[in-house]
Amino acid sequence: MAAAIDTHSGRVTSLPFTVSDWPLDVTEPLSYRADSCLISVQGSRNESRKHGTFWYAFNGKTFKLQTTLPSRGR
């Protein structure tokens, strides 16, 4: 499980899905930068059969899907 934490208010917002089945060459299926509102998710969300890389933007309250790049070879 992953979440965004507001360091001022302490508010915790969890990702609205689980992440599984990421590629073998990926050691961390979630990647982000502290100075960005974007998070990259690699693998499958909620154990679905749709695999890929998904980019979400966090607006301080929710994660909103921005774009998807389907995995090749699946």
Phi and psi in degrees as GROMACS dihedral restraints (atoms count N, CA, C in turn):
[ dihedral_restraints ]
;  ai    aj    ak    al  type     phi  dphi    fc
    3     4     5     6     1  -128.2    20    10
    4     5     6     7     1   155.6    20    10
    6     7     8     9     1  -154.1    20    10
    7     8     9    10     1   159.2    20    10
    9    10    11    12     1  -104.4    20    10
   10    11    12    13     1   136.2    20    10
   12    13    14    15     1  -120.7    20    10
   13    14    15    16     1   125.0    20    10
   15    16    17    18     1   -78.6    20    10
   16    17    18    19     1   114.8    20    10
   18    19    20    21     1   -70.2    20    10
   19    20    21    22     1   -18.1    20    10
   21    22    23    24     1   -86.9    20    10
   22    23    24    25     1   -47.3    20    10
   24    25    26    27     1   -95.2    20    10
   25    26    27    28     1   -21.1    20    10
   27    28    29    30     1    84.0    20    10
   28    29    30    31     1     1.6    20    10
   30    31    32    33     1   -62.9    20    10
   31    32    33    34     1   133.6    20    10
   33    34    35    36     1  -113.4    20    10
   34    35    36    37     1   128.8    20    10
   36    37    38    39     1  -122.6    20    10
   37    38    39    40     1   113.8    20    10
   39    40    41    42     1   -80.6    20    10
   40    41    42    43     1   151.5    20    10
   42    43    44    45     1   -60.4    20    10
   43    44    45    46     1   142.0    20    10
   45    46    47    48     1   -82.6    20    10
   46    47    48    49     1    22.3    20    10
   48    49    50    51     1  -160.6    20    10
   49    50    51    52     1   164.3    20    10
   51    52    53    54     1   -97.1    20    10
   52    53    54    55     1   162.5    20    10
   54    55    56    57     1  -123.8    20    10
   55    56    57    58     1   131.2    20    10
   57    58    59    60     1  -147.4    20    10
   58    59    60    61     1   173.1    20    10
   60    61    62    63     1    53.2    20    10
   61    62    63    64     1    46.3    20    10
   63    64    65    66     1   -82.1    20    10
   64    65    66    67     1   161.5    20    10
   66    67    68    69     1   -58.8    20    10
   67    68    69    70     1   149.1    20    10
   69    70    71    72     1   -60.4    20    10
   70    71    72    73     1   -30.2    20    10
   72    73    74    75     1   -83.1    20    10
   73    74    75    76     1     1.9    20    10
   75    76    77    78     1  -102.0    20    10
   76    77    78    79     1   119.9    20    10
   78    79    80    81     1   -89.7    20    10
   79    80    81    82     1   -27.0    20    10
   81    82    83    84     1  -128.8    20    10
   82    83    84    85     1   110.1    20    10
   84    85    86    87     1   -72.7    20    10
   85    86    87    88     1   -14.9    20    10
   87    88    89    90     1  -113.2    20    10
   88    89    90    91     1   133.9    20    10
   90    91    92    93     1  -138.1    20    10
   91    92    93    94     1   145.1    20    10
   93    94    95    96     1  -157.9    20    10
   94    95    96    97     1   168.6    20    10
   96    97    98    99     1  -125.7    20    10
   97    98    99   100     1   142.8    20    10
   99   100   101   102     1   -62.3    20    10
  100   101   102   103     1   -26.6    20    10
  102   103   104   105     1   -96.4    20    10
  103   104   105   106     1    20.2    20    10
  105   106   107   108     1  -135.2    20    10
  106   107   108   109     1   154.3    20    10
  108   109   110   111     1   -94.6    20    10
  109   110   111   112     1     2.3    20    10
  111   112   113   114     1   -95.4    20    10
  112   113   114   115     1   145.6    20    10
  114   115   116   117     1  -132.3    20    10
  115   116   117   118     1   138.1    20    10
  117   118   119   120     1  -105.5    20    10
  118   119   120   121     1   132.5    20    10
  120   121   122   123     1  -122.1    20    10
  121   122   123   124     1   123.7    20    10
  123   124   125   126     1  -113.6    20    10
  124   125   126   127     1   132.5    20    10
  126   127   128   129     1   127.7    20    10
  127   128   129   130     1  -140.6    20    10
  129   130   131   132     1  -118.9    20    10
  130   131   132   133     1   135.7    20    10
  132   133   134   135     1   -94.7    20    10
  133   134   135   136     1   135.2    20    10
  135   136   137   138     1    51.7    20    10
  136   137   138   139     1    36.8    20    10
  138   139   140   141     1    54.9    20    10
  139   140   141   142     1    32.4    20    10
  141   142   143   144     1   -80.9    20    10
  142   143   144   145     1   174.3    20    10
  144   145   146   147     1   -88.1    20    10
  145   146   147   148     1    -3.4    20    10
  147   148   149   150     1   -87.8    20    10
  148   149   150   151     1   109.5    20    10
  150   151   152   153     1  -106.0    20    10
  151   152   153   154     1   149.4    20    10
  153   154   155   156     1   167.8    20    10
  154   155   156   157     1  -163.8    20    10
  156   157   158   159     1  -114.2    20    10
  157   158   159   160     1   128.3    20    10
  159   160   161   162     1  -121.3    20    10
  160   161   162   163     1   129.3    20    10
  162   163   164   165     1  -107.2    20    10
  163   164   165   166     1   128.3    20    10
  165   166   167   168     1  -119.0    20    10
  166   167   168   169     1   147.5    20    10
  168   169   170   171     1  -108.6    20    10
  169   170   171   172     1   137.7    20    10
  171   172   173   174     1  -106.0    20    10
  172   173   174   175     1   123.0    20    10
  174   175   176   177     1  -100.0    20    10
  175   176   177   178     1    13.5    20    10
  177   178   179   180     1   100.3    20    10
  178   179   180   181     1   -15.5    20    10
  180   181   182   183     1  -131.9    20    10
  181   182   183   184     1   -36.5    20    10
  183   184   185   186     1  -140.3    20    10
  184   185   186   187     1   160.7    20    10
  186   187   188   189     1   -98.8    20    10
  187   188   189   190     1   128.0    20    10
  189   190   191   192     1  -120.0    20    10
  190   191   192   193     1   126.2    20    10
  192   193   194   195     1   -62.4    20    10
  193   194   195   196     1   129.3    20    10
  195   196   197   198     1  -102.6    20    10
  196   197   198   199     1   -46.2    20    10
  198   199   200   201     1  -161.0    20    10
  199   200   201   202     1   161.1    20    10
  201   202   203   204     1  -134.2    20    10
  202   203   204   205     1   138.9    20    10
  204   205   206   207     1  -121.0    20    10
  205   206   207   208     1   107.1    20    10
  207   208   209   210     1   -61.4    20    10
  208   209   210   211     1   148.6    20    10
  210   211   212   213     1   -72.6    20    10
  211   212   213   214     1   148.7    20    10
  213   214   215   216     1   -94.1    20    10
  214   215   216   217     1   148.1    20    10
  216   217   218   219     1    79.1    20    10
  217   218   219   220     1    15.7    20    10
